[in-house]
Amino acid sequence: MSRDKESKEPVSFFEFWPGWLFYTPIVAWWIALGIRYRDFGMPTAANPKITTGGLCCESKSAILDMAGDVARTAIAPYVVLDTDTDDLARAESALAAAGISLPVVVKPDIGCNGTGVKLTATKEALAEALAAFPRGVRLVIQRLIPWEHEAGLFYIRHANDRQGRITSVTYKDIPALTGDGRSTVDELLAADPRTRLVPQIYRPRLASRLNDILPEGEHLPLVFTGNHCKGSVFRNGAADITPELVTAVDRIMQDIPEFHFGRVDLKFRSVEALRQGKDFEIIEINGVGSEATHIWDARTTLREAYAAQFHHYGEAFRIGAENRKRGWKSTRLFRGIRLWREQRRLMRSYPLND
């Protein structure tokens, strides 16, 4: 299927392959690049001031904390809280000091794929969300961005380049069921052309509502987090990469020391405003562990998806090698494995995301 031809299928044939199957060629490509550059961890030097370059176990808040005055104005305000005792009182005090009011988004400081992300609109919901995490876990509590549109922009800048570039834009749509006054949520899931193919993604989150009958015309969003593996629908927005957008994003990213490679997740008012580089706010910034998520657009072919993955990881190795020549070091293999295991351990302890 060509890129310009509208897909008549609700998902691409590889969109929900097991991770081991889809990523095996990419792992092989990584190994080949590691042999070529004589360092399997070379990409971790692409963002040398971030733990593992953002490959794993990096702190979301530590990345945002590096923002200078320019970048800080584009990031949704947040506070950090370590779970312990009196979490709600401490959270309310920190939010008040930062001028942040409900609703807020609670998420683990170390994690990925939206695991553990909770939307809290009330004091009671905030207390419940905080209590759902194990003790001693660092959380980020961030003001909810009011704009409904969400996108992921992949940004790359080589060390000697005056300006970076945006290599991918992905729009993230939240799927929703629409009630007919007769069918249960479970029946609506089974009837929808997309959700019926991947019920395992949506059913656990809706377990308490599967037998509910939605009134006619009522909409039920199926997920809050804009993550593909959690059920969001991704669309390729490459056509909306404009010089104005590149300039606006580059100005922000160059205000984060030694950031060269990764994805910026943000919310925005409208596509027209985003094209002009206006009216958007950053949720988080991800390093070399992120990917150009436009590959999960149902219109993307498998060949195009792998071409995008190979290109981006090739760039990560090249930038890491450039930074090594500038005196930066990559993460050693065994330390990287230890940190990856620690991240996996933490993620298993987090509650189900919204």
C-alpha positions as CSV (number, residue, x, y, z in Angstrom):
1,M,0.0,0.0,0.0
2,S,1.4,3.4,-0.9
3,R,1.8,6.1,1.6
4,D,-0.7,8.4,-0.1
5,K,-3.4,5.8,-0.3
6,E,-5.9,5.8,2.5
7,S,-5.9,2.6,4.5
8,K,-9.2,0.7,4.6
9,E,-8.0,-1.3,7.5
10,P,-8.4,-0.1,11.1
11,V,-4.9,-1.3,12.0
12,S,-1.8,-2.2,9.9
13,F,-1.0,-5.9,9.7
14,F,2.2,-5.5,11.9
15,E,0.8,-2.8,14.3
16,F,0.2,-5.2,17.2
17,W,2.8,-7.8,16.5
18,P,4.6,-9.1,19.7
19,G,7.4,-6.8,20.5
20,W,10.0,-9.5,20.1
21,L,8.9,-10.1,16.5
22,F,8.8,-6.5,15.3
23,Y,12.0,-5.4,17.1
24,T,14.2,-8.4,16.2
25,P,15.5,-6.8,13.0
26,I,16.0,-3.5,14.9
27,V,18.1,-5.2,17.6
28,A,20.1,-6.8,14.8
29,W,20.7,-3.4,13.3
30,W,21.7,-2.0,16.7
31,I,24.2,-4.9,17.1
32,A,25.6,-4.2,13.6
33,L,26.0,-0.5,14.4
34,G,27.6,-1.4,17.7
35,I,30.2,-3.5,15.9
36,R,30.8,-0.8,13.4
37,Y,31.3,1.9,16.1
38,R,33.0,-0.5,18.5
39,D,30.5,0.5,21.3
40,F,27.1,-1.0,21.7
41,G,26.1,1.8,24.0
42,M,27.2,4.6,21.7
43,P,23.7,6.2,21.4
44,T,23.7,6.8,25.2
45,A,26.2,9.6,24.5
46,A,23.8,11.3,22.2
47,N,22.3,13.1,25.2
48,P,25.3,13.0,27.5
49,K,23.8,14.9,30.4
50,I,20.8,12.5,30.7
51,T,21.1,9.1,32.4
52,T,21.8,6.5,29.6
53,G,21.0,9.3,27.1
54,G,17.4,8.6,27.8
55,L,17.6,4.9,26.7
56,C,16.3,3.6,30.1
57,C,15.9,4.6,33.7
58,E,16.1,8.3,33.0
59,S,14.3,10.7,35.3
60,K,11.5,12.7,33.5
61,S,11.8,15.5,36.0
62,A,15.6,15.7,35.7
63,I,15.3,16.2,32.0
64,L,12.7,19.0,32.4
65,D,14.8,20.5,35.2
66,M,17.6,21.2,32.8
67,A,15.4,23.6,30.8
68,G,16.6,27.2,30.7
69,D,14.4,30.3,30.8
70,V,13.3,29.9,27.2
71,A,12.4,26.2,27.4
72,R,10.8,26.4,30.8
73,T,8.1,28.7,29.4
74,A,7.0,26.0,27.0
75,I,6.8,23.2,29.6
76,A,3.6,22.5,31.5
77,P,4.3,23.3,35.2
78,Y,5.0,20.3,37.5
79,V,6.2,19.3,41.0
80,V,8.0,16.2,42.2
81,L,6.9,14.1,45.1
82,D,8.5,11.0,46.7
83,T,5.7,8.7,48.1
84,D,6.0,8.2,51.8
85,T,3.5,9.3,54.4
86,D,1.0,12.2,54.3
87,D,1.3,12.2,50.5
88,L,-1.8,14.1,49.9
89,A,-1.0,16.9,52.3
90,R,2.6,17.2,50.9
91,A,1.3,17.1,47.3
92,E,-1.3,19.9,48.0
93,S,1.4,22.0,49.6
94,A,3.8,21.6,46.7
95,L,1.1,22.3,44.1
96,A,0.0,25.4,46.0
97,A,3.6,26.7,46.2
98,A,3.9,26.1,42.4
99,G,0.6,27.8,41.6
100,I,-0.9,24.6,40.2
101,S,-4.5,23.7,40.7
102,L,-6.5,20.6,39.9
103,P,-6.9,18.8,37.6
104,V,-3.4,17.3,37.4
105,V,-1.6,14.4,35.9
106,V,0.3,12.0,38.2
107,K,3.0,9.9,36.6
108,P,6.1,8.0,37.7
109,D,9.3,9.8,37.3
110,I,11.0,6.7,35.8
111,G,8.9,4.8,33.3
112,C,7.8,4.6,29.7
113,N,4.8,3.9,27.5
114,G,2.4,5.7,29.8
115,T,2.6,3.1,32.5
116,G,1.1,4.3,35.8
117,V,-0.1,7.7,34.4
118,K,-3.2,8.9,36.3
119,L,-5.6,11.8,35.6
120,T,-6.9,13.3,38.8
121,A,-9.6,16.0,38.9
122,T,-10.5,16.0,42.5
123,K,-8.8,15.9,45.9
124,E,-10.1,12.4,46.5
125,A,-8.9,11.1,43.1
126,L,-5.4,12.6,43.8
127,A,-5.3,10.9,47.2
128,E,-6.3,7.6,45.5
129,A,-3.7,7.9,42.8
130,L,-0.9,8.7,45.2
131,A,-1.8,5.7,47.4
132,A,-1.8,3.4,44.4
133,F,2.0,3.7,44.0
134,P,4.5,1.8,46.3
135,R,6.3,3.8,48.9
136,G,9.6,5.4,48.0
137,V,8.7,6.0,44.4
138,R,9.3,9.5,42.8
139,L,6.3,10.9,41.0
140,V,5.8,13.9,38.8
141,I,2.6,15.8,39.3
142,Q,1.9,18.1,36.3
143,R,-0.8,20.6,35.5
144,L,-3.3,19.2,33.0
145,I,-2.8,21.0,29.7
146,P,-6.3,22.1,28.6
147,W,-5.8,21.6,24.8
148,E,-7.2,18.3,23.6
149,H,-4.8,17.7,20.7
150,E,-1.6,15.7,21.3
151,A,1.4,15.1,19.2
152,G,4.9,13.6,19.4
153,L,7.7,15.5,17.5
154,F,11.0,13.8,16.9
155,Y,13.9,16.2,17.1
156,I,17.6,15.7,16.0
157,R,20.5,18.1,16.1
158,H,24.1,17.1,15.4
159,A,26.6,18.9,17.6
160,N,28.0,21.1,14.8
161,D,24.6,22.0,13.3
162,R,23.4,25.5,13.9
163,Q,19.8,24.3,13.8
164,G,18.1,21.0,14.6
165,R,15.4,19.4,12.5
166,I,12.1,17.6,13.1
167,T,12.1,14.2,11.4
168,S,8.7,13.0,12.5
169,V,5.3,14.3,13.7
170,T,2.7,12.0,15.0
171,Y,-0.8,13.0,16.0
172,K,-2.3,11.0,18.8
173,D,-6.0,10.4,18.8
174,I,-7.9,9.1,21.8
175,P,-10.4,6.4,20.7
176,A,-13.9,6.6,22.2
177,L,-17.1,4.5,22.1
178,T,-20.4,6.2,21.3
179,G,-23.5,4.8,23.1
180,D,-26.7,3.8,21.3
181,G,-28.9,3.3,24.4
182,R,-29.0,-0.4,23.9
183,S,-25.5,-2.0,23.8
184,T,-23.2,-2.6,26.7
185,V,-19.7,-1.3,26.7
186,D,-18.5,-4.8,26.1
187,E,-20.7,-5.1,23.1
188,L,-19.6,-1.7,21.7
189,L,-16.0,-2.8,22.0
190,A,-16.8,-6.0,20.1
191,A,-18.6,-4.0,17.4
192,D,-16.0,-1.3,16.8
193,P,-13.7,-2.2,13.8
194,R,-10.5,-1.3,15.7
195,T,-11.2,-2.2,19.3
196,R,-12.6,-5.6,18.4
197,L,-9.2,-6.5,17.0
198,V,-7.2,-5.6,20.2
199,P,-9.7,-6.1,23.1
200,Q,-6.8,-7.0,25.5
201,I,-5.7,-3.3,25.4
202,Y,-9.0,-1.8,26.4
203,R,-10.9,-4.4,28.4
204,P,-8.7,-4.3,31.6
205,R,-9.1,-0.5,31.9
206,L,-12.9,-0.8,31.5
207,A,-13.4,-3.9,33.6
208,S,-15.9,-2.1,36.0
209,R,-17.9,-0.7,33.1
210,L,-18.2,-3.6,30.6
211,N,-21.8,-4.3,31.5
212,D,-22.9,-0.6,31.5
213,I,-25.2,0.5,28.8
214,L,-24.2,3.9,27.4
215,P,-27.0,6.4,26.8
216,E,-27.5,7.2,23.1
217,G,-24.9,9.7,21.9
218,E,-22.7,9.6,25.0
219,H,-19.0,9.3,24.4
220,L,-16.7,7.1,26.5
221,P,-13.0,7.8,26.0
222,L,-11.1,4.5,26.1
223,V,-7.7,5.8,27.3
224,F,-6.1,9.0,28.6
225,T,-2.4,8.6,27.9
226,G,-1.3,9.2,24.3
227,N,0.6,6.0,23.9
228,H,0.2,3.5,21.1
229,C,0.7,0.4,23.2
230,K,-2.0,1.7,25.6
231,G,-4.6,2.1,22.8
232,S,-4.2,5.6,21.3
233,V,-4.5,5.9,17.5
234,F,-1.5,7.4,15.8
235,R,-1.5,9.4,12.5
236,N,1.5,10.6,10.5
237,G,1.7,14.4,10.5
238,A,4.8,14.9,8.5
239,A,3.0,17.1,6.1
240,D,2.7,19.7,8.9
241,I,6.4,20.1,9.5
242,T,7.0,23.8,8.6
243,P,10.0,26.1,8.9
244,E,8.1,28.0,11.6
245,L,7.5,24.9,13.7
246,V,11.1,23.7,13.3
247,T,12.4,27.2,14.4
248,A,10.1,27.2,17.5
249,V,11.0,23.7,18.6
250,D,14.7,24.2,17.9
251,R,14.7,27.4,20.1
252,I,13.3,25.4,23.0
253,M,15.5,22.3,22.6
254,Q,18.7,24.3,22.3
255,D,17.9,25.7,25.7
256,I,18.3,22.2,27.2
257,P,22.0,21.5,27.5
258,E,23.5,18.9,25.2
259,F,20.1,17.5,24.1
260,H,20.5,16.2,20.5
261,F,18.2,13.3,19.9
262,G,14.7,12.4,21.1
263,R,10.9,13.0,21.0
264,V,9.0,15.9,22.4
265,D,5.5,15.1,23.5
266,L,3.2,18.0,23.6
267,K,-0.4,19.3,23.5
268,F,-1.5,22.0,21.1
269,R,-4.5,24.2,20.3
270,S,-4.9,23.4,16.6
271,V,-3.0,22.1,13.7
272,E,-3.0,25.5,12.1
273,A,-1.4,27.0,15.2
274,L,1.2,24.1,15.5
275,R,2.2,24.7,11.9
276,Q,2.9,28.3,12.9
277,G,5.0,27.2,15.9
278,K,2.4,28.6,18.3
279,D,0.1,27.6,21.1
280,F,1.6,24.3,22.3
281,E,2.8,23.1,25.6
282,I,5.3,20.3,26.4
283,I,4.3,17.3,28.5
284,E,7.7,15.6,28.5
285,I,10.9,15.2,26.6
286,N,12.2,11.7,25.8
287,G,15.7,10.7,24.8
288,V,17.3,7.9,22.8
289,G,14.8,5.3,24.1
290,S,12.0,7.0,22.2
291,E,11.0,6.3,18.7
292,A,9.5,8.2,15.7
293,T,5.9,7.0,16.4
294,H,4.5,7.9,13.0
295,I,5.4,4.3,12.1
296,W,2.2,3.2,13.9
297,D,0.0,5.0,11.5
298,A,-2.1,2.2,9.9
299,R,-1.1,3.5,6.5
300,T,2.6,2.9,7.1
301,T,4.0,-0.1,5.4
302,L,6.4,-2.5,7.1
303,R,9.2,-1.4,4.8
304,E,8.6,2.3,5.7
305,A,8.5,1.5,9.4
306,Y,11.8,-0.3,9.4
307,A,13.4,2.4,7.2
308,A,12.4,5.0,9.8
309,Q,13.7,3.0,12.7
310,F,17.0,2.2,11.0
311,H,17.5,5.9,10.0
312,H,16.8,7.2,13.5
313,Y,19.0,4.6,15.4
314,G,21.7,5.2,12.8
315,E,21.5,8.9,13.7
316,A,21.7,8.1,17.4
317,F,25.0,6.2,16.8
318,R,26.4,9.0,14.7
319,I,25.6,11.7,17.2
320,G,27.0,9.6,20.0
321,A,30.2,9.1,18.1
322,E,30.4,12.9,17.5
323,N,29.9,13.5,21.2
324,R,32.6,10.9,22.1
325,K,35.1,12.9,20.0
326,R,34.0,16.0,22.0
327,G,34.9,14.2,25.3
328,W,31.6,12.7,26.4
329,K,31.4,9.0,27.3
330,S,28.7,6.4,26.7
331,T,27.0,4.2,29.3
332,R,28.9,1.0,29.9
333,L,27.0,-2.2,28.9
334,F,26.6,-3.8,32.3
335,R,25.5,-0.5,33.9
336,G,23.0,-0.1,31.2
337,I,21.6,-3.6,31.7
338,R,21.4,-3.0,35.5
339,L,19.5,0.3,35.0
340,W,17.2,-1.4,32.4
341,R,16.3,-4.1,35.0
342,E,15.7,-1.5,37.6
343,Q,13.2,0.3,35.3
344,R,11.4,-2.9,34.5
345,R,11.2,-3.7,38.2
346,L,9.7,-0.2,38.9
347,M,7.2,-0.5,36.1
348,R,5.8,-3.8,37.4
349,S,5.0,-2.0,40.6
350,Y,3.0,0.8,39.1
351,P,-0.9,0.9,39.0
352,L,-2.8,0.5,35.7
353,N,-2.7,3.8,33.7
354,D,-5.8,5.8,32.9
